[in-house]
Amino acid sequence: MLKEENIKKYKKKYENNKQNKIMQRMLNKVQLVDLIQDSDTKITNEFNIEIKTHRVTDQKASARCWSFAELNILREKVIEKCNLDNFELSGSYISFYDRLERFNMLLERLISYKENGKDLYDRDVSSLLEIGITDGGSFTQLANLIKKYGIVPNDIFPETFQSSNAYEINQILSRLLRKFYLELQEINNGEENKLKDKYMQQVYTIVATVYGIPKETFDFEYTDKKGTYHIDKNMTPKEFYDKYINIDLQKEYIEITTYSDEKIKLNKLYQLEASSKISGEEDTTILNLSSKDFQSLIIKQLKSNEPVYFYCSTTSKRIDGIWVDLIERYGEMFDIDLNLDRNSILKTNGITNCHAMIITGAHIIDDKVVKYKVENSWGSKYGNNGYYIATDDWLKKYVYRIVINKKNLNKNQLEILKQGSIKVDKYDAKF
């Protein structure tokens, strides 16, 4: 219990420091962030390693950064192959099938939980129903969806209001998921698949109504920079992907983190339990390397002229288009130490509001990385026409997973991939 005598003691010590009253007058009248900016937060937009990419996209009011980030990389292949000024792949097309696959997977898990005697008070059941349907995801999830469904240009399956504004649809589908669970408890064994089919039909009706129905075939039409018109007729989405992009995302890339504790060790391959959102696909596999290897792989991939997909926390402040770690400076105002390294932040569940973007450049002086160029998917109104700068210090603390082309791994790292992966309980995963 917090005792009154202790509060009086805290108050007396506070009031005995005259600086506290001065700080109180100041901080009551201004935004804290205005007091911690200086020349360090005014960084030039020059990079000596830079991959030229095109106009930024806009995920709008949705949590589809995970798909937009990789689609922004893949579209560059189409732009190069077709000699275009600009081009976008359809995030709405990916979202359409993600909704169906995600709901289907959650129904299967609820059925499995019932078969294993788990009830509403079980942690798995309770957690699934509490989270419901979201539209967040991962690189591996996108790779699985593209493998199964291919992809289409944005003008073939454009955004709708609901695909760009996900809150209401998430609420509707989450309510439907909870109704399924209640009805599941009332039916006899053997009737689960019939019930599942009933609910999947309802989900399809909802999703098709607000997104539209993707075409099974389409004509890919474009005019290149030289003014020459082209048409590729009657293509399926998978044929389009194979012809104009043709990257095996599942086989050629690996997600990488850097974290260690009493359970998780470096230089091991881990698999995150229940991370797959597509029935029949394996859970996400992650290679855990040292922080030094983690950083060096980013630069190695950039030097090979390939962007780096990454996951980060948006907890730290963004100022004038710059991702910079200002948390410690908040502590300086109160003479309190707020410093934590990345491992400590992850260990204490400090990575929140997760976001995915791509690194498209870096600036290195005397073999030391000073800053990175980042392509976001929040439209062109923010940052520098949608592009951002990230300080090296911010990246070392708040970027916790990257996606690397396996050709950039060294011999020892490739050997780790040949070892069997270690399952990580979904409640123990820190990365």
Phi, psi and omega in degrees: 000137176283117185272148180298324181295328178289318178300319178296322179295316179298318181297316182297316180295321179297313185288338178286346177262107184296334180296330181298321180292322177297314179297322180299317179297320181291309188287343177285348188244350184225162173286135185303320185297334180291341183266354184242009177270143174207201183299336180294336180262010175242090189248137180291156185261049180243139182221137178266357164234116184212126176262120182286120176238179190253187187308135184293157177258177185222111179282348179056218187273061178216162180259044185262024179304324182300324178272321180298321182300312181285324176299328177293332175284314184294326181297333180297331177293319179292317180301315180292314183295323185259359178057057184256159174282321179199162184191148175228143171268157187278110173287332179293322178299314178298317182295323179304307183284331176297319178301312181295312182295320182295316180294317179302316180297318181292324175296317180298322179292320178296321177297316179298319179298320179296316180299331181265013174076019179273133181248191186298337181270359175285144185297322181296313181295311182300316181295316181299315182289327179293314181289318180067216180261124174239177177240017173281163182191204186213168176302315181298321178299315179296318179301319179294319180294317180294321178301321185275322190242351184071204182206161179225159174298156183298325182285347176279324177221080187286170177294147168246173179301316184289326179293331180268348181227091198272349191302310185295318180295320177300319180295317181296311182292325177295320177296320179296322178298319181289325175295321177301316181299315181296319179290327179300325181289341186264348185266163178279157176300139181100347181258005185297316183293325177295319178294317179301316181298321178300314182287325178294327176295320178295319179295316179300318180300315180296308185294316180296326182290322184267342179254333194090174182251124180299144177284144177284328174222157180205164175260125177267109182245137177201157175243122185281179183299335180277357180088011181272130180275140178227151173215133175242110192270150171052048178269142168275160178303324179288323177296320178299314181297314182296325183279318189258347179234300171054053174240129176274090185298325181291320186273324190269346186235157178220139175279139185230138176231177173217107184198146176209144173205200183291341180255321186260125183245153178288160178059040176229158178254124183241154177234126185277117182301136174058030179270342180287140177249007180235123180302131179095346178264147181288157177292163183296130177257134185229131176268125183257113184239171177293159179299323179297314178295321179303310181293317184293329178292328176299310182293320180299317180291320177297319180293338176274009177069037178229127179297164180242117174286135180214158174250141180215172171262138177265015182299318182287157188284142171255128181235121175049044178079017181238127172273111185221144181278108182249000185301318180299324182291329173300320179297323180300326180297328183254007182058044180233138180276114179250012184288132171219142173276173184302316182299319179292322178297315178295317183300325183260021177059037182271357176273103181234169181051056187294144184217148178243136178216186176230141175270126182241004179189168177208156176238120184242127177235125181052046177066016178240128178287128181261319185199167180231151172263134186233131173262124181255181178229042179251020180084176187270356183286339186250159180064215177257085186056037177095350177263150183233166170248137176239129178287155179298322180296319178297315181299320182291344181253326190244352173265116189244349174214144177227164176242124187236137172294129185299339179295343180270354179282148176276178186300316181294321180292322177295326178295324179297324180295337180280343179284160176291143180281153180257127180289134175247122177304138185299336179274347180261348184294126180253358184225000000 
